[in-house]
Amino acid sequence: MNGYAIAAIYFLFWVVSAFIILPFGLKTPDETGEVVAKGHADSAPTNFRPLRVVLLSTVLSAVLFGLFYANYVNGWVNLNALAYISRR
């Protein structure tokens, strides 16, 4: 696997991880007791922390990519294993 493929696959893992991490820990104005400003959605989060999302996404994507790369190198799950599972 070349460097471009590694970077592209890691980027895909990072984006998926960001969407997984994004909703955790957010609170709406109803939950925090704040007043909603005119023109804002009632469901808009009041405590969004983008740095937290970036850091947690980076950690999660590194773990997931590590598992993916270890499987790529060692061949734990391959097409033959998946074909065997689908036949059952």
N, C-alpha and C positions, 0 to 999 in steps of 0.2 A: 504494500500500500504506500503510495507516494505522499509527500507532504501536502499537496493540494487536496487530495482525497481526505486526509486526516483532518485538515482545517475545515473542509466543507461539512463533513459528518459531525465534527464537534460543534460547529455553528448550528446545525439542525438540532442537535441535542440541547444546545443552550436555549434556542427559541422555544422548544417544547417545554423545557424546564421553567422558563420564565412564565409561560402561560399556566403551568401547574402551580407555581409559587404565588402568582399575582393575587388571587382572592383571599389568601390566608392573612389574618390579622387586621383586615380593614373594618372600620366601623363607620356607620352612617350617622348623620346628625341626630336621628332619633335615639340611637344607642348611646351617644356621648352627651346628649342633653343640650347640644348647641342649637342656635337659631339658624334656620336656613336662609341665606341671603336671597334677595329677590333675583330671579333669573337663573338660579341654580337648581339642578335636579334634586329631588328628595333623596334619591339613592346614591348621590355622589359621595365618595368617601371623604372623611375629614382628616384622616391621619395617614395619607398615602406617603410612603417612604421609598422612593425609587432606588436609593443606594442599597437598602436592605434587599430589595427584589433582585438587584444585580448580583450582590454577593451570594445570596442563597441559590440563585440560578447557576452561578458559576460553580459552586460546590456540588450541587446536584448533578449538573451536566458532566463534571469531571468524574464523578463516581459512575454514572451511567455509561459514559464513553470508555472508562477503564474496563468495565464489564464487557462492553461490546468488543473492545480491542483484544482483551484476553480470550474471548470466544473466537475471534478471528484468527489469532495466533495458534490456539490450542485445538480448535475445531470441535468444541463440546457439542454444539447444536449446529447441524448442517442440513442440507436439503433432504438427505436420506432419512434423518431422524424426523423431520417434519412430515415427510411422506408416510412414514410408519405410523405416526400419530393420527394422520388424517384417514388412514385406512381402518382404524379401530372403531 
